[in-house]
Amino acid sequence: MKLNKNKTKNKIILIISLITIFSLPIFAFAAAVEEENINEQLEQLEDILNSSSSYSAFQATMLLNSAQDLLEAGILFEDTRGIIENSVAKTIDAYSVKKVFDILLETKNDNLPTEPLINKINEGLAKNVNKSIIISVISAKAENLKQANEILNEARQEGLEINGSEEIVEILANSLENDVPQESLSWLLKTGTKEGRSIEEITEISEELSYLSLMASDSGLSTEKISLLFKKAIDSSSNIADICENIKENLESEISTAKIESGGVKPSTTLGSGTPPTSLTGSETTIGGTPTEEAGEAPTEIGGAPEPSTPPAEETPSPPEN
């Protein structure tokens, strides 16, 4: 009996050894192919960089090394090439491009989604946005992705099973960008998961919280006041719909109180007419499919400038004739 067990054990060891022996050449071949592909891609990028008279030989080499780090980390060649081509076309200085690459690489190494950053970079370059603004915007977005990932990890540490982690992180990061309190988003993720809500439902609720947060911010409420407002609503009920309604009612109350204390009369702007968050240029809205604003138009704000005074009677236009 013991002899049979030893024979079986030896067979298993032999099979594992054979698998390992035959697998090594396959892995080595795959690695060689990948390295060859990256080398070919780097040659293309080098040609693009050398075509620019704005970059010195040192700067071109610096950017090529950074591009290689991105490719080896898993950033798509098409995305890397697109950023370099647009940067060359817009004559963005090499050190600003290097900073953009550094932010992308750090985000990728943290296993966070990089597509939102790449989209913002391309949007900014296409719209001729100042390079410092592009860097500032993607830096803030990268930080929001980190915070969103912390919310996700916190929920998982409590034993919650959450699918679609990358999509969830992007959803939470967008809401953080719109000043929704981190505690409120943590509550949403935990509550929504426990209730078995889909990603689509969590997205919808997250967008609603973003909308309400923007209205609160537009009304002049401080970040601390907004956090307290959200916390009060969450503590008052366990029903998500009721909580959103409570936030709206509390917000209206805060706005009304602010008007009385200031002694001013502000335009009667309802919550339904507020301005969703803007893009890099402030000319494009992004929440809930709301129509985008045209570039140069000022967003409607709660508690904006006072309405112009009524002109003298003699200057008032006559009503149209029937």
GUDOTOR-355130 format. One record per residue: residue number from 1; residue in three letters; y, z, x of N, C-alpha, C in turn. Coordinates in steps of 0.2 Angstrom, whole numbers. Example, Ala and Ser with C-alpha at 12.3 -4.5 7.8 and 13.67 -1.06 7.14 Angstrom:
BEGIN
<1, ALA, <-28, 39, 66>, <-22, 39, 62>, <-16, 39, 66>>
<2, SER, <-11, 35, 64>, <-5, 36, 68>, <0, 39, 64>>
//
This chain:
BEGIN
<1, MET, <-6, 0, 4>, <0, 0, 0>, <6, 0, 4>>
<2, LYS, <6, 4, 10>, <12, 5, 14>, <13, -2, 18>>
<3, LEU, <7, -5, 20>, <7, -12, 23>, <11, -17, 19>>
<4, ASN, <9, -17, 12>, <12, -22, 8>, <20, -21, 8>>
<5, LYS, <22, -15, 7>, <29, -13, 7>, <33, -16, 13>>
<6, ASN, <30, -15, 19>, <33, -17, 25>, <33, -25, 26>>
<7, LYS, <28, -28, 23>, <28, -35, 23>, <34, -38, 18>>
<8, THR, <35, -34, 13>, <40, -36, 8>, <47, -35, 11>>
<9, LYS, <47, -30, 15>, <54, -28, 18>, <55, -33, 23>>
<10, ASN, <50, -35, 27>, <51, -40, 32>, <53, -47, 29>>
<11, LYS, <50, -49, 24>, <52, -55, 21>, <59, -55, 18>>
<12, ILE, <61, -49, 16>, <68, -49, 13>, <73, -50, 19>>
<13, ILE, <71, -46, 25>, <76, -47, 31>, <76, -54, 33>>
<14, LEU, <70, -57, 33>, <70, -64, 36>, <74, -69, 31>>
<15, ILE, <74, -68, 25>, <78, -72, 20>, <85, -71, 21>>
<16, ILE, <87, -64, 22>, <94, -63, 23>, <96, -66, 30>>
<17, SER, <92, -66, 35>, <94, -69, 41>, <95, -76, 41>>
<18, LEU, <90, -79, 37>, <91, -87, 37>, <97, -89, 33>>
<19, ILE, <99, -85, 28>, <105, -86, 24>, <111, -86, 28>>
<20, THR, <111, -80, 32>, <117, -79, 37>, <117, -85, 42>>
<21, ILE, <111, -87, 45>, <111, -92, 50>, <114, -99, 47>>
<22, PHE, <112, -101, 41>, <114, -107, 38>, <121, -107, 35>>
<23, SER, <123, -101, 34>, <130, -100, 31>, <135, -101, 36>>
<24, LEU, <134, -98, 42>, <139, -98, 47>, <142, -105, 49>>
<25, PRO, <138, -110, 49>, <141, -117, 51>, <145, -119, 45>>
<26, ILE, <143, -117, 39>, <147, -120, 33>, <153, -116, 33>>
<27, PHE, <154, -110, 34>, <160, -106, 34>, <164, -109, 40>>
<28, ALA, <161, -110, 46>, <165, -113, 52>, <168, -120, 50>>
<29, PHE, <164, -124, 47>, <166, -130, 45>, <172, -130, 40>>
<30, ALA, <171, -126, 35>, <177, -125, 30>, <183, -123, 33>>
<31, ALA, <183, -118, 38>, <188, -115, 42>, <192, -121, 46>>
<32, ALA, <187, -125, 49>, <190, -130, 53>, <194, -136, 49>>
<33, VAL, <191, -137, 43>, <194, -142, 39>, <201, -139, 36>>
<34, GLU, <201, -133, 35>, <207, -130, 32>, <213, -130, 38>>
<35, GLU, <211, -128, 44>, <215, -128, 49>, <218, -135, 51>>
<36, GLU, <213, -140, 50>, <216, -147, 51>, <221, -149, 46>>
<37, ASN, <219, -147, 40>, <224, -149, 34>, <231, -146, 35>>
<38, ILE, <231, -139, 37>, <237, -136, 39>, <241, -139, 44>>
<39, ASN, <237, -141, 50>, <240, -145, 55>, <244, -151, 53>>
<40, GLU, <240, -155, 49>, <243, -161, 46>, <249, -160, 42>>
<41, GLN, <249, -154, 38>, <255, -153, 34>, <261, -151, 38>>
<42, LEU, <259, -147, 43>, <265, -145, 48>, <268, -151, 51>>
<43, GLU, <264, -156, 53>, <267, -162, 56>, <272, -165, 51>>
<44, GLN, <270, -165, 44>, <275, -168, 39>, <281, -164, 39>>
<45, LEU, <280, -157, 39>, <286, -153, 39>, <291, -153, 45>>
<46, GLU, <287, -154, 50>, <291, -155, 57>, <295, -161, 56>>
<47, ASP, <293, -167, 54>, <296, -173, 53>, <303, -172, 49>>
<48, ILE, <302, -168, 43>, <307, -167, 39>, <313, -163, 42>>
<49, LEU, <311, -158, 46>, <315, -153, 49>, <319, -157, 55>>
<50, ASN, <315, -161, 58>, <319, -165, 64>, <323, -170, 61>>
<51, SER, <323, -172, 55>, <327, -177, 52>, <334, -175, 51>>
<52, SER, <335, -168, 51>, <341, -165, 49>, <345, -164, 56>>
<53, SER, <351, -166, 56>, <356, -165, 62>, <359, -158, 61>>
<54, SER, <357, -154, 56>, <360, -147, 55>, <356, -142, 59>>
<55, TYR, <350, -143, 60>, <346, -138, 64>, <345, -140, 71>>
<56, SER, <345, -135, 75>, <344, -136, 82>, <336, -136, 83>>
<57, ALA, <334, -138, 89>, <327, -138, 91>, <324, -131, 90>>
<58, PHE, <328, -126, 92>, <325, -119, 91>, <325, -117, 84>>
<59, GLN, <330, -119, 80>, <330, -117, 72>, <324, -121, 69>>
<60, ALA, <323, -127, 71>, <317, -131, 68>, <311, -128, 69>>
<61, THR, <310, -126, 75>, <304, -122, 77>, <303, -116, 73>>
<62, MET, <308, -112, 73>, <308, -106, 69>, <306, -107, 62>>
<63, LEU, <309, -112, 59>, <307, -113, 52>, <300, -116, 51>>
<64, LEU, <298, -120, 56>, <291, -122, 56>, <286, -117, 56>>
<65, ASN, <287, -112, 61>, <283, -106, 61>, <282, -102, 55>>
<66, SER, <288, -101, 52>, <288, -98, 45>, <285, -101, 40>>
<67, ALA, <285, -108, 40>, <282, -112, 35>, <274, -111, 36>>
<68, GLN, <272, -111, 43>, <265, -110, 44>, <262, -104, 41>>
<69, ASP, <266, -98, 42>, <264, -92, 39>, <263, -92, 32>>
<70, LEU, <268, -96, 28>, <267, -97, 21>, <261, -100, 19>>
<71, LEU, <260, -106, 23>, <254, -110, 21>, <247, -106, 22>>
<72, GLU, <247, -102, 28>, <241, -98, 29>, <240, -92, 24>>
<73, ALA, <246, -90, 21>, <245, -85, 17>, <243, -87, 10>>
<74, GLY, <244, -94, 9>, <241, -96, 2>, <247, -100, -2>>
<75, ILE, <253, -100, 1>, <258, -103, -3>, <257, -111, -3>>
<76, LEU, <257, -114, -9>, <256, -121, -9>, <260, -126, -4>>
<77, PHE, <257, -131, -1>, <261, -135, 3>, <267, -139, -1>>
<78, GLU, <265, -141, -7>, <270, -144, -11>, <277, -140, -12>>
<79, ASP, <275, -133, -13>, <281, -129, -14>, <285, -128, -7>>
<80, THR, <281, -127, -2>, <284, -126, 5>, <288, -132, 7>>
<81, ARG, <285, -138, 6>, <289, -144, 7>, <295, -145, 3>>
<82, GLY, <294, -143, -4>, <300, -144, -8>, <306, -140, -6>>
<83, ILE, <305, -134, -4>, <310, -130, -2>, <314, -132, 4>>
<84, ILE, <310, -135, 9>, <312, -137, 15>, <316, -144, 14>>
<85, GLU, <313, -148, 10>, <317, -154, 8>, <324, -153, 5>>
<86, ASN, <324, -149, 0>, <330, -147, -4>, <335, -144, 1>>
<87, SER, <332, -139, 5>, <337, -136, 10>, <340, -140, 15>>
<88, VAL, <336, -145, 17>, <339, -150, 22>, <344, -155, 18>>
<89, ALA, <343, -157, 12>, <347, -161, 8>, <354, -157, 6>>
<90, LYS, <353, -151, 5>, <359, -147, 3>, <362, -144, 10>>
<91, THR, <360, -145, 15>, <362, -142, 22>, <363, -135, 22>>
<92, ILE, <358, -132, 19>, <357, -124, 19>, <355, -122, 27>>
<93, ASP, <359, -117, 29>, <358, -116, 36>, <351, -113, 37>>
<94, ALA, <348, -114, 43>, <341, -112, 45>, <340, -104, 44>>
<95, TYR, <345, -100, 45>, <343, -93, 45>, <343, -91, 37>>
<96, SER, <346, -94, 33>, <346, -93, 26>, <339, -95, 23>>
<97, VAL, <337, -101, 25>, <330, -103, 23>, <325, -99, 26>>
<98, LYS, <326, -96, 32>, <321, -91, 35>, <321, -85, 31>>
<99, LYS, <326, -83, 28>, <326, -77, 24>, <323, -78, 18>>
<100, VAL, <324, -84, 15>, <320, -85, 9>, <312, -85, 10>>
<101, PHE, <310, -88, 16>, <303, -89, 17>, <300, -82, 18>>
<102, ASP, <304, -77, 21>, <302, -70, 23>, <301, -67, 16>>
<103, ILE, <305, -68, 11>, <304, -64, 5>, <298, -67, 1>>
<104, LEU, <297, -73, 2>, <291, -76, -1>, <285, -74, 2>>
<105, LEU, <285, -73, 9>, <279, -71, 12>, <277, -64, 11>>
<106, GLU, <282, -60, 11>, <281, -53, 9>, <278, -52, 2>>
<107, THR, <281, -55, -3>, <279, -55, -10>, <271, -57, -10>>
<108, LYS, <270, -63, -7>, <263, -66, -7>, <258, -61, -3>>
<109, ASN, <260, -57, 2>, <256, -53, 6>, <255, -46, 1>>
<110, ASP, <259, -45, -3>, <258, -39, -8>, <254, -41, -14>>
<111, ASN, <251, -47, -14>, <247, -50, -19>, <251, -50, -26>>
<112, LEU, <257, -52, -25>, <261, -53, -31>, <263, -60, -33>>
<113, PRO, <264, -62, -39>, <265, -69, -40>, <272, -71, -37>>
<114, THR, <271, -77, -34>, <277, -80, -30>, <280, -86, -34>>
<115, GLU, <277, -88, -40>, <280, -94, -43>, <286, -92, -46>>
<116, PRO, <288, -86, -49>, <294, -85, -52>, <300, -85, -46>>
<117, LEU, <298, -83, -40>, <303, -84, -35>, <304, -91, -33>>
<118, ILE, <299, -95, -32>, <299, -102, -31>, <304, -106, -36>>
<119, ASN, <302, -104, -42>, <306, -107, -48>, <314, -106, -47>>
<120, LYS, <315, -100, -45>, <322, -98, -45>, <325, -101, -38>>
<121, ILE, <322, -102, -33>, <324, -105, -27>, <326, -112, -29>>
<122, ASN, <321, -116, -32>, <322, -123, -33>, <328, -124, -38>>
<123, GLU, <328, -119, -43>, <334, -119, -48>, <341, -119, -44>>
<124, GLY, <341, -114, -40>, <347, -112, -36>, <349, -118, -32>>
<125, LEU, <344, -121, -28>, <346, -127, -24>, <348, -133, -28>>
<126, ALA, <345, -134, -34>, <346, -140, -38>, <353, -139, -41>>
<127, LYS, <356, -133, -42>, <362, -132, -45>, <367, -130, -40>>
<128, ASN, <366, -131, -34>, <371, -130, -28>, <373, -123, -28>>
<129, VAL, <369, -118, -30>, <371, -111, -30>, <372, -109, -23>>
<130, ASN, <377, -105, -22>, <378, -102, -15>, <372, -99, -12>>
<131, LYS, <370, -100, -6>, <364, -98, -3>, <364, -90, -3>>
<132, SER, <369, -86, -3>, <369, -79, -3>, <367, -77, -10>>
<133, ILE, <369, -80, -15>, <367, -78, -22>, <360, -80, -23>>
<134, ILE, <357, -85, -20>, <350, -87, -21>, <346, -81, -18>>
<135, ILE, <348, -79, -12>, <344, -74, -8>, <345, -67, -12>>
<136, SER, <350, -66, -15>, <351, -60, -19>, <347, -60, -25>>
<137, VAL, <347, -65, -28>, <343, -66, -35>, <335, -65, -33>>
<138, ILE, <333, -69, -28>, <326, -68, -27>, <324, -62, -24>>
<139, SER, <328, -58, -20>, <327, -52, -18>, <326, -47, -23>>
<140, ALA, <331, -47, -28>, <330, -43, -34>, <324, -44, -38>>
<141, LYS, <322, -51, -39>, <316, -52, -43>, <310, -50, -39>>
<142, ALA, <310, -50, -33>, <304, -48, -29>, <303, -40, -30>>
<143, GLU, <309, -37, -30>, <309, -30, -31>, <306, -28, -38>>
<144, ASN, <308, -32, -43>, <306, -31, -49>, <299, -32, -50>>
<145, LEU, <296, -37, -47>, <289, -38, -47>, <285, -32, -44>>
<146, LYS, <288, -29, -38>, <285, -23, -35>, <285, -17, -40>>
<147, GLN, <290, -16, -44>, <290, -11, -49>, <286, -12, -54>>
<148, ALA, <285, -18, -57>, <281, -20, -62>, <274, -19, -60>>
<149, ASN, <272, -20, -54>, <265, -19, -51>, <264, -12, -51>>
<150, GLU, <269, -8, -50>, <268, -1, -50>, <266, 2, -57>>
<151, ILE, <270, -1, -62>, <268, 1, -69>, <261, -1, -70>>
<152, LEU, <259, -7, -68>, <252, -9, -70>, <247, -4, -66>>
<153, ASN, <248, -3, -60>, <243, 2, -56>, <243, 9, -59>>
<154, GLU, <249, 11, -62>, <249, 18, -65>, <245, 18, -71>>
<155, ALA, <245, 12, -75>, <241, 12, -81>, <234, 12, -79>>
<156, ARG, <232, 8, -74>, <225, 7, -72>, <222, 14, -69>>
<157, GLN, <226, 18, -66>, <224, 24, -64>, <223, 29, -69>>
<158, GLU, <225, 28, -75>, <224, 32, -81>, <217, 29, -84>>
<159, GLY, <214, 24, -81>, <208, 22, -84>, <208, 16, -89>>
<160, LEU, <214, 13, -90>, <215, 8, -94>, <213, 1, -91>>
<161, GLU, <209, -3, -95>, <207, -9, -92>, <212, -15, -95>>
<162, ILE, <215, -18, -90>, <220, -22, -92>, <219, -29, -89>>
<163, ASN, <218, -34, -93>, <217, -41, -91>, <223, -45, -90>>
<164, GLY, <223, -50, -86>, <229, -55, -85>, <234, -51, -81>>
<165, SER, <232, -48, -76>, <237, -44, -72>, <243, -47, -69>>
<166, GLU, <242, -53, -67>, <248, -57, -64>, <253, -59, -70>>
<167, GLU, <250, -61, -75>, <254, -62, -81>, <258, -56, -84>>
<168, ILE, <255, -51, -84>, <258, -44, -86>, <263, -42, -81>>
<169, VAL, <262, -43, -75>, <267, -41, -70>, <273, -45, -71>>
<170, GLU, <273, -52, -72>, <278, -56, -73>, <282, -54, -79>>
<171, ILE, <279, -52, -85>, <282, -50, -91>, <286, -44, -90>>
<172, LEU, <283, -39, -86>, <286, -33, -85>, <292, -34, -80>>
<173, ALA, <292, -38, -75>, <297, -39, -71>, <303, -43, -74>>
<174, ASN, <302, -47, -79>, <307, -50, -83>, <311, -45, -87>>
<175, SER, <307, -40, -90>, <311, -35, -94>, <315, -30, -89>>
<176, LEU, <312, -29, -83>, <316, -25, -78>, <322, -28, -76>>
<177, GLU, <322, -35, -76>, <328, -39, -74>, <333, -38, -79>>
<178, ASN, <331, -37, -85>, <335, -36, -91>, <337, -29, -92>>
<179, ASP, <336, -25, -88>, <338, -18, -88>, <334, -13, -93>>
<180, VAL, <328, -16, -95>, <324, -11, -99>, <321, -6, -94>>
<181, PRO, <322, 1, -97>, <320, 6, -92>, <313, 6, -90>>
<182, GLN, <311, 8, -84>, <304, 7, -82>, <300, 12, -86>>
<183, GLU, <302, 17, -88>, <298, 22, -92>, <296, 19, -99>>
<184, SER, <301, 15, -101>, <299, 12, -108>, <294, 6, -107>>
<185, LEU, <294, 3, -102>, <289, -3, -100>, <282, 0, -99>>
<186, SER, <282, 6, -95>, <276, 10, -94>, <273, 12, -101>>
<187, TRP, <277, 14, -105>, <275, 16, -112>, <272, 10, -116>>
<188, LEU, <276, 5, -115>, <273, -1, -119>, <267, -4, -117>>
<189, LEU, <266, -4, -110>, <259, -6, -107>, <254, -2, -109>>
<190, LYS, <255, 5, -109>, <249, 9, -110>, <248, 9, -118>>
<191, THR, <253, 9, -122>, <252, 10, -129>, <249, 3, -132>>
<192, GLY, <252, -3, -129>, <249, -9, -131>, <242, -10, -129>>
<193, THR, <240, -8, -123>, <233, -8, -121>, <228, -4, -125>>
<194, LYS, <230, 2, -126>, <226, 7, -130>, <225, 4, -138>>
<195, GLU, <230, 1, -140>, <230, -2, -147>, <226, -9, -147>>
<196, GLY, <224, -11, -141>, <221, -18, -141>, <225, -24, -142>>
<197, ARG, <232, -23, -141>, <236, -29, -142>, <235, -34, -136>>
<198, SER, <236, -40, -138>, <235, -46, -134>, <241, -47, -129>>
<199, ILE, <241, -51, -124>, <246, -52, -119>, <252, -55, -123>>
<200, GLU, <251, -59, -128>, <256, -62, -132>, <260, -57, -136>>
<201, GLU, <257, -52, -138>, <260, -47, -142>, <264, -43, -138>>
<202, ILE, <261, -41, -132>, <265, -37, -127>, <271, -41, -125>>
<203, THR, <270, -47, -124>, <276, -51, -121>, <282, -51, -127>>
<204, GLU, <280, -52, -133>, <285, -52, -138>, <288, -45, -139>>
<205, ILE, <285, -40, -138>, <288, -33, -139>, <292, -32, -133>>
<206, SER, <290, -34, -127>, <294, -34, -121>, <301, -38, -121>>
<207, GLU, <300, -44, -124>, <306, -48, -125>, <311, -44, -130>>
<208, GLU, <308, -41, -135>, <313, -38, -140>, <316, -32, -136>>
<209, LEU, <312, -28, -132>, <316, -23, -129>, <321, -25, -124>>
<210, SER, <320, -31, -121>, <325, -34, -116>, <331, -36, -120>>
<211, TYR, <330, -38, -126>, <336, -40, -131>, <340, -34, -132>>
<212, LEU, <336, -29, -134>, <340, -23, -136>, <344, -20, -130>>
<213, SER, <340, -20, -124>, <343, -17, -118>, <350, -21, -117>>
<214, LEU, <349, -28, -117>, <355, -32, -116>, <361, -30, -121>>
<215, MET, <359, -29, -127>, <365, -27, -132>, <368, -20, -130>>
<216, ALA, <364, -16, -128>, <366, -9, -126>, <371, -10, -119>>
<217, SER, <369, -14, -115>, <373, -15, -109>, <379, -19, -110>>
<218, ASP, <379, -24, -115>, <385, -27, -117>, <390, -23, -120>>
<219, SER, <387, -18, -124>, <392, -13, -127>, <395, -8, -123>>
<220, GLY, <393, -8, -116>, <397, -4, -111>, <393, 3, -110>>
<221, LEU, <387, 3, -113>, <383, 9, -111>, <380, 9, -104>>
<222, SER, <380, 15, -101>, <378, 16, -94>, <370, 15, -94>>
<223, THR, <368, 14, -88>, <360, 14, -87>, <357, 20, -89>>
<224, GLU, <360, 26, -88>, <357, 33, -90>, <357, 33, -97>>
<225, LYS, <363, 31, -100>, <363, 32, -108>, <358, 27, -111>>
<226, ILE, <357, 21, -108>, <352, 17, -111>, <345, 20, -111>>
<227, SER, <343, 23, -105>, <337, 26, -104>, <336, 31, -109>>
<228, LEU, <341, 36, -110>, <340, 41, -115>, <339, 38, -122>>
<229, LEU, <343, 33, -123>, <342, 30, -130>, <335, 27, -131>>
<230, PHE, <332, 24, -126>, <326, 21, -127>, <321, 27, -127>>
<231, LYS, <322, 32, -123>, <317, 38, -123>, <317, 42, -130>>
<232, LYS, <323, 43, -133>, <324, 46, -139>, <320, 42, -145>>
<233, ALA, <320, 36, -145>, <317, 31, -150>, <309, 32, -149>>
<234, ILE, <307, 32, -142>, <300, 32, -141>, <297, 39, -143>>
<235, ASP, <301, 44, -142>, <298, 51, -143>, <298, 52, -151>>
<236, SER, <302, 48, -155>, <303, 49, -162>, <297, 46, -166>>
<237, SER, <293, 42, -163>, <288, 38, -167>, <283, 35, -162>>
<238, SER, <277, 34, -165>, <271, 31, -161>, <270, 24, -163>>
<239, ASN, <274, 22, -168>, <274, 15, -171>, <279, 10, -167>>
<240, ILE, <276, 5, -164>, <281, 1, -160>, <286, -2, -164>>
<241, ALA, <285, -5, -170>, <290, -8, -174>, <296, -3, -176>>
<242, ASP, <293, 3, -178>, <298, 9, -179>, <303, 10, -173>>
<243, ILE, <299, 10, -167>, <303, 12, -161>, <309, 7, -160>>
<244, CYS, <307, 0, -161>, <312, -5, -160>, <318, -4, -165>>
<245, GLU, <316, -2, -171>, <321, -1, -176>, <325, 5, -174>>
<246, ASN, <322, 10, -172>, <326, 16, -170>, <331, 15, -164>>
<247, ILE, <329, 11, -160>, <333, 9, -154>, <339, 5, -157>>
<248, LYS, <338, 0, -161>, <343, -3, -164>, <348, 1, -168>>
<249, GLU, <346, 6, -172>, <350, 10, -176>, <354, 15, -171>>
<250, ASN, <350, 18, -166>, <354, 22, -161>, <359, 18, -158>>
<251, LEU, <358, 12, -156>, <363, 8, -152>, <369, 7, -157>>
<252, GLU, <368, 5, -163>, <373, 4, -168>, <378, 11, -168>>
<253, SER, <374, 16, -168>, <378, 23, -169>, <382, 24, -163>>
<254, GLU, <379, 22, -157>, <383, 23, -151>, <389, 19, -150>>
<255, ILE, <388, 13, -152>, <394, 8, -152>, <399, 10, -157>>
<256, SER, <397, 13, -163>, <402, 15, -168>, <406, 21, -165>>
<257, THR, <402, 26, -162>, <405, 32, -159>, <410, 30, -154>>
<258, ALA, <408, 25, -149>, <413, 23, -144>, <419, 19, -147>>
<259, LYS, <418, 16, -152>, <424, 13, -155>, <429, 18, -158>>
<260, ILE, <427, 23, -161>, <431, 29, -164>, <434, 32, -158>>
<261, GLU, <430, 34, -153>, <433, 38, -147>, <438, 34, -144>>
<262, SER, <437, 27, -143>, <442, 23, -139>, <449, 22, -144>>
<263, GLY, <448, 23, -150>, <453, 21, -155>, <455, 14, -156>>
<264, GLY, <451, 10, -153>, <452, 3, -153>, <448, 0, -159>>
<265, VAL, <450, -6, -161>, <446, -10, -166>, <443, -16, -162>>
<266, LYS, <436, -16, -162>, <433, -22, -159>, <430, -27, -164>>
<267, PRO, <429, -33, -161>, <426, -38, -166>, <420, -35, -169>>
<268, SER, <418, -37, -175>, <412, -35, -178>, <406, -39, -176>>
<269, THR, <404, -38, -171>, <398, -42, -168>, <392, -38, -170>>
<270, THR, <387, -42, -173>, <381, -39, -175>, <376, -39, -169>>
<271, LEU, <371, -35, -169>, <366, -36, -164>, <362, -42, -164>>
<272, GLY, <362, -46, -169>, <359, -53, -169>, <363, -58, -165>>
<273, SER, <369, -57, -163>, <373, -62, -160>, <374, -61, -153>>
<274, GLY, <371, -56, -150>, <372, -55, -143>, <369, -60, -138>>
<275, THR, <371, -59, -132>, <369, -64, -127>, <363, -63, -123>>
<276, PRO, <358, -67, -123>, <352, -65, -119>, <353, -66, -112>>
<277, PRO, <349, -64, -107>, <350, -64, -100>, <351, -71, -97>>
<278, THR, <355, -71, -92>, <357, -78, -89>, <353, -80, -83>>
<279, SER, <354, -86, -81>, <350, -88, -75>, <354, -87, -69>>
<280, LEU, <352, -91, -64>, <356, -90, -57>, <364, -92, -58>>
<281, THR, <365, -97, -62>, <372, -99, -63>, <376, -95, -69>>
<282, GLY, <372, -92, -73>, <375, -89, -79>, <376, -94, -84>>
<283, SER, <373, -100, -84>, <374, -105, -89>, <368, -106, -93>>
<284, GLU, <362, -102, -92>, <356, -104, -95>, <353, -98, -98>>
<285, THR, <351, -97, -104>, <348, -91, -107>, <340, -92, -106>>
<286, THR, <337, -86, -107>, <330, -87, -105>, <325, -83, -110>>
<287, ILE, <328, -79, -115>, <324, -74, -119>, <323, -77, -126>>
<288, GLY, <317, -77, -128>, <315, -78, -135>, <317, -85, -137>>
<289, GLY, <317, -90, -133>, <319, -97, -135>, <326, -98, -138>>
<290, THR, <330, -93, -136>, <337, -94, -139>, <340, -100, -136>>
<291, PRO, <344, -104, -139>, <347, -110, -136>, <351, -108, -130>>
<292, THR, <351, -112, -125>, <355, -110, -119>, <362, -111, -120>>
<293, GLU, <366, -108, -116>, <374, -109, -116>, <375, -114, -112>>
<294, GLU, <381, -118, -113>, <383, -123, -109>, <387, -119, -103>>
<295, ALA, <387, -123, -97>, <390, -120, -91>, <397, -119, -92>>
<296, GLY, <400, -113, -90>, <407, -112, -91>, <408, -108, -97>>
<297, GLU, <404, -107, -102>, <406, -104, -108>, <404, -96, -107>>
<298, ALA, <409, -92, -109>, <408, -85, -108>, <404, -82, -113>>
<299, PRO, <399, -78, -111>, <394, -75, -116>, <398, -71, -121>>
<300, THR, <395, -71, -127>, <398, -66, -132>, <395, -59, -131>>
<301, GLU, <400, -54, -131>, <398, -47, -129>, <400, -43, -135>>
<302, ILE, <396, -37, -135>, <398, -32, -140>, <404, -28, -137>>
<303, GLY, <409, -27, -141>, <415, -24, -138>, <419, -28, -133>>
<304, GLY, <420, -34, -134>, <423, -38, -130>, <431, -37, -131>>
<305, ALA, <435, -42, -129>, <442, -42, -129>, <444, -41, -137>>
<306, PRO, <450, -38, -138>, <452, -37, -145>, <454, -44, -148>>
<307, GLU, <453, -45, -154>, <455, -51, -158>, <462, -52, -157>>
<308, PRO, <464, -59, -157>, <471, -60, -156>, <475, -58, -163>>
<309, SER, <481, -56, -162>, <485, -54, -168>, <486, -59, -172>>
<310, THR, <487, -58, -179>, <489, -63, -184>, <496, -66, -183>>
<311, PRO, <496, -73, -182>, <503, -76, -181>, <508, -74, -187>>
<312, PRO, <514, -75, -185>, <519, -74, -191>, <518, -78, -197>>
<313, ALA, <520, -76, -202>, <519, -79, -209>, <521, -86, -209>>
<314, GLU, <527, -88, -205>, <529, -94, -206>, <525, -99, -201>>
<315, GLU, <521, -96, -197>, <517, -100, -192>, <510, -101, -195>>
<316, THR, <508, -97, -200>, <501, -98, -203>, <500, -104, -206>>
<317, PRO, <495, -108, -204>, <494, -114, -208>, <493, -113, -215>>
<318, SER, <495, -118, -219>, <494, -118, -226>, <487, -120, -228>>
<319, PRO, <484, -117, -233>, <477, -118, -235>, <476, -125, -237>>
<320, PRO, <470, -128, -236>, <469, -135, -237>, <470, -136, -245>>
<321, GLU, <472, -142, -247>, <473, -144, -254>, <466, -145, -257>>
<322, ASN, <465, -144, -263>, <459, -145, -267>, <459, -153, -268>>
//
